[in-house]
Amino acid sequence: MASLISLRSLAPSLPLFFFLFSFADDGRGIYLKHCASCHHEDRIGRTAPPLLPEFLGKKNDDYLVRVIKEGIPASSMPSFGFLSEKDVKKLIDFIRKPSPHLIYTLKDIENSYTKLEGNTKKLGIKDVKNLIVAVDRGSRKVSLIEESRVLDSFPFGNVHGGVKFSPGGRDFYVPARDGWIAHYSVEEGRLKEKIRACIYLRNIALSPSGNRLLASCVLPKSLLLMDKNLKPLKKIELEGRPGAVYELNKSGHFILTFRDKPYVALVNQEGDILYKRIDSPLEDFFIDPLERFIVGSSRKEGKLLVYELESLKKVFEREVPGLPHLFSASFWYTGGSFYFATRHIGSTKVSIWRMYDWELVKEIDTGGKGFFVRTNSKVPDLWIDNGGGEFILIDKKSLEVKRFKASEGGQATHVEFSADGRFAYVSVVGGKRGLYLYDPLSLEPLGKIPAEYPVGKYNFVNKSRSFDTVQLGYQVFMEKCWGCHHTTKEAFGPPFKWIAKHRNKAQIVSQMLNPEETAKLLGYDRNAMPKIALSPEEVEVLLSLIESLKGDEEDKHAKTE
């Protein structure tokens, strides 16, 4: 009788007991025990990617066995080396099965929209251009940093695809791998709202006006158009698997490619989509700073491909031994030419390319595998993570290589710079982990910000494509104009800021290309400016720099208190 009473007292927990017992030895049971906490019970992803046939793609069993048994370095995927070969096979068989839980409708999206309450606060930002948004995967927090000061932090996990800043830096948007997007107001010093756009998100793009946000979703294959407050406006179903989506500053459109379909898609701010065919699917791509070309990598052809943006005519192709990681590319100008550098996936090499006449300049073997190439206009070197405790630094003028040890016993994984070039923020995981601050010129340490597992960092200027031409213009200015002009102070010639306020675009271009005749037209008795050879690209980025120095632009981008 006593035994019967004990058994009845356990009745509420018996269904769960028999459920777990019945599945404990099959693929689903193994998954629920070891994987569900990160990948979700329905395999749609939580703090880790979805484990579904659509997401696994062409990854073979050998690759999956290796990931399960060994884990993934510098990530949150641990090793499950204790699992038997039989259990690993059961697990792989299970995650390759289709899931019945992949329906995610516009209604689901609308229901996920959440207004967030919180008190406003003054962040005390000195110059919003130097604002850094940093992600700590360990604590699942996002922090706002200026110089060595942490201005604010808020909980938000699984960040993926890059933070996007509004014009002026008064707002930013944080996307998560599992489809959640959060909106933070810098002016109010708080999170305002969030929404789940899909099951698995690739990245987001913000229109130049700051009024439209577009999310690129892998599961389900779709785009979600939202207003600046994350209210959904239109869900666009896609037939192919989308790659990254970017904004086009000149036209105001969005652009994306597909990893499994040979198409480029243009999306306007009403959500109308136009498909244009190209030769091959692009695994990864970027738009050049002048928005004239698409530079993409084709896994199918093993090539780097360049298409003219307007006509989609292919203007350059070259076979490459390892797939370029173009999302990580950095741009710069020196010696009369524009360049970009990129890592190659699974390779120890970095390649240097000349833009606009499209030429491979040099391949550099770094001796280690990494992911990112980072720089900005005030920093003389390219900084390249190398899979260990050091960075490879490549001088942007001479392409000379040196090594910089950024951590002791840990892995330096990512660097970001303040817009003024005074701070380099280095993520160190493992060992004495944390966010380390260095002077990018002297390489002297400037401090450390505690972090459990720091990963991505995003600076307002470096992360905003609208500033790419301004940064390149500054580099052209330093090489060809600085001897006679300063940006804001009087020198031998007038400051660029004065020129921005007192000359229209036609007059500025005329002065650059034909200074003697322009001086006469402007009523000067003589011309003091020599004629300097400038390419159309140099003229365009100089105009962008001058435009940025107008008073309204300075007010728009400079300081937020």
Residue pairs with C-beta under 8 A, 6 or more apart in sequence:
10 17
20 29
20 32
22 29
23 29
23 32
24 33
26 90
26 94
27 90
27 91
27 92
27 93
27 94
27 95
28 94
30 83
30 87
30 90
30 91
30 94
31 39
31 43
31 51
31 91
31 94
31 95
32 41
34 80
34 83
34 91
35 51
35 91
37 46
38 46
38 47
38 48
38 76
39 45
39 46
39 48
39 49
39 50
39 51
40 46
40 50
40 178
42 99
42 101
43 50
43 51
43 52
43 95
43 99
43 101
44 50
44 52
44 99
44 101
44 102
44 178
44 199
44 200
44 219
45 51
45 177
45 178
45 199
45 200
45 219
46 158
46 178
47 76
47 140
47 157
47 158
47 177
47 178
48 76
48 77
48 158
48 177
49 55
49 177
49 200
50 199
50 200
50 219
51 95
52 95
52 98
52 99
52 102
52 219
53 96
53 97
53 98
54 102
54 218
54 219
54 241
55 200
55 218
55 219
56 64
56 95
56 96
61 92
64 92
64 95
65 88
65 92
67 77
68 80
68 83
68 88
68 91
68 92
69 79
69 80
69 81
69 83
69 88
70 79
70 81
71 77
71 78
71 79
71 80
73 411
74 411
74 413
74 429
76 137
76 453
80 88
83 91
102 199
102 219
102 220
103 220
104 198
104 199
104 219
104 220
105 235
106 232
106 235
108 196
109 195
109 196
109 197
109 198
109 224
109 232
109 235
110 232
112 180
112 195
112 196
113 193
113 194
113 195
113 230
113 231
113 232
114 193
114 194
114 195
115 192
115 193
116 190
116 191
116 192
116 193
116 194
118 190
118 191
119 190
120 188
120 189
120 190
121 152
121 188
121 189
121 190
122 189
122 561
123 144
123 151
123 152
123 186
123 189
123 560
124 151
124 561
125 131
125 146
125 151
125 186
125 559
125 560
125 561
126 146
126 147
126 559
127 146
127 419
127 420
127 558
127 559
128 168
128 169
128 170
128 186
128 460
128 557
128 558
128 559
128 560
129 169
129 419
129 420
129 460
129 461
129 557
129 558
130 146
130 147
130 418
130 419
130 420
130 423
130 459
130 460
131 144
131 145
131 146
131 169
131 186
131 459
131 460
132 144
132 145
132 146
132 416
132 418
132 425
132 457
132 458
132 459
133 142
133 143
133 144
133 145
133 163
133 172
133 174
133 457
133 458
134 142
134 143
134 144
134 145
134 416
134 425
134 435
134 449
134 451
134 454
134 456
134 457
134 458
135 141
135 142
135 159
135 454
135 455
135 456
135 457
136 142
136 143
136 451
136 452
136 453
136 454
136 455
137 157
137 159
137 452
137 453
137 454
137 455
138 433
138 451
138 452
138 453
138 454
139 451
139 452
139 453
140 155
140 156
140 157
140 158
141 153
141 154
141 155
141 156
142 153
142 154
142 155
142 156
142 159
142 174
142 184
143 150
143 151
143 152
143 153
143 449
144 150
144 151
144 152
144 153
144 186
145 151
145 425
145 435
145 449
147 418
147 422
147 423
148 423
148 437
148 446
148 447
148 449
150 449
151 189
152 189
152 190
154 184
154 190
154 191
156 174
156 176
156 180
156 182
156 191
157 176
158 176
158 177
158 178
158 180
159 174
159 175
159 176
159 177
159 455
159 456
160 175
160 176
160 177
160 201
160 203
161 175
161 177
161 201
161 202
161 203
161 204
161 244
162 175
162 203
162 204
162 456
162 458
162 463
163 172
163 173
163 174
163 175
163 456
163 458
163 463
164 172
164 173
164 175
164 204
164 205
164 206
164 213
164 463
165 171
165 172
165 206
165 458
165 460
165 463
165 464
166 172
166 206
166 210
166 228
167 208
167 209
167 210
167 466
167 556
168 210
168 556
168 557
168 560
169 186
169 460
169 464
169 557
169 560
170 185
170 186
170 187
170 560
171 183
171 184
171 185
171 186
171 187
171 210
171 228
172 183
172 184
172 186
172 458
172 460
173 181
173 182
173 183
173 184
173 204
173 206
173 213
173 230
174 181
174 182
174 184
175 181
175 201
175 203
175 204
175 215
176 182
176 201
177 200
177 201
178 196
178 199
178 200
178 201
179 196
179 197
179 198
179 199
179 200
179 201
179 215
179 217
180 194
180 195
180 196
180 197
180 201
181 194
181 195
181 196
181 197
181 201
181 204
181 213
181 215
181 226
181 230
182 191
182 193
182 194
183 191
183 192
183 193
183 194
183 228
183 229
183 230
184 190
184 191
184 192
185 191
185 192
186 560
187 560
192 229
193 229
193 230
194 230
195 226
195 230
195 232
197 215
197 217
197 224
197 226
197 232
198 215
198 217
198 218
198 219
198 220
198 222
198 224
199 217
199 219
199 220
200 217
200 218
200 219
201 215
201 216
201 217
201 218
202 216
202 217
202 218
202 242
202 243
202 244
202 245
203 215
203 216
203 244
203 245
204 213
204 214
204 215
204 216
204 245
205 213
205 214
205 216
205 245
205 246
205 247
205 254
206 212
206 213
206 214
206 247
207 213
207 214
207 247
207 252
207 254
207 269
208 247
208 248
208 249
208 252
208 466
209 252
209 269
210 228
211 227
211 228
211 269
212 225
212 226
212 227
212 228
212 233
212 269
213 225
213 226
213 227
213 228
213 230
214 223
214 224
214 225
214 226
214 245
214 247
214 254
214 267
215 223
215 224
215 226
215 245
216 223
216 242
216 243
216 244
216 245
216 256
217 223
217 224
217 242
218 241
218 242
220 237
221 237
221 238
221 239
221 240
221 241
221 242
222 235
222 236
222 237
222 238
223 235
223 236
223 238
223 242
223 245
223 256
223 267
223 271
223 273
224 232
224 234
224 235
224 236
225 232
225 233
225 234
225 235
225 236
225 267
225 269
225 271
226 232
226 233
227 233
233 271
234 270
234 271
236 267
236 271
236 273
238 258
238 265
239 261
240 258
240 259
240 260
240 261
240 263
240 281
241 258
241 259
241 260
241 261
242 256
242 257
242 258
242 259
243 256
243 257
243 258
243 259
243 282
243 283
243 284
243 285
244 256
244 257
244 284
244 285
244 327
245 254
245 255
245 256
245 267
246 254
246 255
246 256
246 286
246 287
246 465
247 253
247 254
247 255
247 465
248 254
248 255
248 287
248 291
249 291
249 465
249 466
250 291
252 268
252 269
253 266
253 267
253 268
253 269
254 266
254 267
254 268
255 264
255 265
255 266
255 267
255 287
255 294
256 264
256 265
256 267
257 263
257 264
257 265
257 278
257 281
257 282
257 285
257 294
257 296
258 265
258 281
258 282
259 281
259 282
259 283
259 299
260 281
261 281
262 277
262 278
262 279
262 280
262 281
263 275
263 276
263 277
263 278
264 275
264 276
264 278
264 294
264 307
264 312
265 273
265 274
265 275
265 276
266 273
266 274
266 276
267 273
267 274
276 312
277 312
278 307
278 312
278 314
279 298
279 301
279 305
279 314
280 298
280 300
280 301
280 303
280 305
281 298
281 299
281 300
282 294
282 296
282 297
282 298
282 305
283 296
283 297
283 298
283 299
283 323
284 296
284 297
284 323
284 324
284 325
284 326
284 327
285 294
285 295
285 296
285 297
285 326
286 294
286 295
286 326
286 327
286 329
287 293
287 294
287 295
287 309
287 465
288 295
288 331
288 355
288 356
289 331
289 338
289 465
289 468
289 469
289 472
289 541
290 469
290 537
290 540
290 541
291 309
292 308
292 309
292 310
292 356
293 306
293 307
293 308
293 309
293 315
293 355
294 306
294 307
294 309
294 312
295 304
295 305
295 306
295 326
295 329
295 340
296 304
296 305
296 306
296 307
296 326
297 303
297 304
297 305
297 320
297 323
297 324
297 325
297 326
298 304
298 305
299 323
301 317
301 319
302 319
302 320
302 321
302 323
303 317
303 318
303 319
303 320
304 316
304 317
304 318
304 320
304 324
304 353
305 314
305 316
305 317
306 314
306 315
306 316
306 317
306 358
307 313
307 314
307 315
308 314
308 315
315 358
316 358
318 360
320 344
320 351
321 344
321 347
321 349
322 344
322 345
322 346
322 347
322 349
323 344
323 345
323 346
324 342
324 343
324 344
324 345
324 351
325 342
325 343
325 344
325 345
325 371
326 342
328 342
328 343
328 371
328 372
328 373
329 340
329 341
329 342
329 373
330 340
330 341
330 373
330 374
330 375
330 382
331 338
331 339
331 340
331 355
331 468
331 471
331 472
332 338
332 339
332 340
332 375
332 377
332 382
332 396
332 472
332 475
333 339
333 472
333 475
333 476
333 479
333 541
334 396
334 397
334 475
334 479
335 397
335 479
336 479
336 535
336 538
337 354
337 355
337 356
337 357
338 354
338 355
338 356
338 472
338 537
339 352
339 353
339 354
339 355
339 361
339 396
340 352
340 353
340 355
341 350
341 351
341 352
341 353
341 373
341 382
341 394
342 350
342 351
342 353
342 373
343 349
343 350
343 370
343 371
343 372
343 373
343 384
344 350
344 351
346 369
347 369
348 365
348 366
348 367
348 368
348 369
349 363
349 364
349 365
349 366
350 363
350 364
350 366
350 373
350 382
350 384
350 392
350 394
351 360
351 362
351 363
351 364
352 360
352 361
352 362
352 363
352 364
352 394
352 399
353 359
353 360
353 361
354 361
356 535
356 537
361 399
362 399
364 392
364 394
364 399
364 401
366 384
366 386
366 392
366 401
367 386
368 386
368 387
368 388
368 392
369 386
369 387
370 384
370 385
370 386
370 387
370 413
371 385
371 413
371 414
372 384
372 385
372 414
372 415
373 382
373 383
373 384
374 382
374 383
374 384
374 414
374 415
374 416
374 417
374 462
375 381
375 382
375 383
375 396
375 417
376 417
376 419
376 421
376 459
376 461
376 462
376 471
377 421
377 471
377 472
377 474
377 475
378 417
378 419
378 420
378 421
378 422
378 440
379 417
379 421
379 424
379 440
379 441
380 395
380 396
380 397
380 440
380 441
381 393
381 394
381 395
381 396
381 440
382 393
382 394
382 396
383 391
383 392
383 393
383 415
383 424
383 440
384 391
384 392
384 393
384 394
385 391
385 412
385 413
385 414
385 415
386 392
386 412
387 411
388 411
388 412
389 405
389 406
389 407
389 408
389 409
389 410
389 411
389 412
389 428
389 431
390 403
390 404
390 405
390 406
390 412
391 403
391 404
391 406
391 412
391 415
391 426
392 401
392 402
392 403
392 404
393 401
393 402
393 403
393 404
394 400
394 401
395 401
395 402
404 443
406 412
406 426
406 428
406 436
406 438
407 426
407 428
407 431
407 432
407 436
408 431
408 432
409 430
409 431
409 432
410 428
410 429
410 430
410 431
410 432
410 433
411 428
411 429
411 430
411 431
412 426
412 427
412 428
413 427
413 428
413 429
413 455
414 426
414 427
414 454
414 455
414 456
414 457
415 424
415 425
415 426
415 427
415 457
416 424
416 425
416 457
416 458
416 459
416 462
417 423
417 424
417 425
417 440
417 459
417 462
418 425
418 459
419 459
419 460
419 461
419 462
421 440
421 441
422 439
422 440
423 437
423 438
423 439
423 440
423 446
424 437
424 438
424 439
424 440
425 435
425 436
425 437
425 457
426 435
426 436
426 437
426 438
427 435
427 451
427 454
427 455
427 456
427 457
428 434
428 435
428 436
428 454
429 453
429 454
429 455
433 451
433 452
433 453
433 454
434 448
434 449
434 450
434 451
434 454
435 448
435 449
435 450
435 451
435 454
435 457
436 445
436 447
436 448
437 445
437 446
437 447
437 448
437 449
438 444
438 445
438 446
439 446
461 467
461 471
467 548
469 540
469 541
469 544
469 545
470 541
470 544
470 545
470 548
472 541
472 544
473 541
473 542
473 543
473 544
473 545
473 546
473 548
474 545
476 538
476 541
476 542
476 545
477 485
477 487
477 496
477 542
477 545
480 532
480 534
480 538
481 496
481 532
481 542
483 492
484 491
484 492
484 493
484 529
485 491
485 492
485 493
485 494
485 495
485 496
486 495
486 496
487 495
487 496
487 497
487 545
487 549
488 495
488 496
488 497
488 549
489 495
492 528
493 528
493 529
496 545
496 546
496 549
497 549
497 550
497 554
499 508
499 546
500 546
500 547
500 549
500 550
501 550
501 551
503 511
505 543
507 518
507 522
508 543
508 546
509 539
509 543
510 517
510 518
510 521
511 518
511 519
511 529
512 532
512 534
512 539
512 542
513 531
513 534
513 539
514 531
515 527
515 529
515 530
515 531
516 527
516 531
518 527
519 526
519 527
519 528
519 529
520 527
534 542
547 553
548 554
548 557
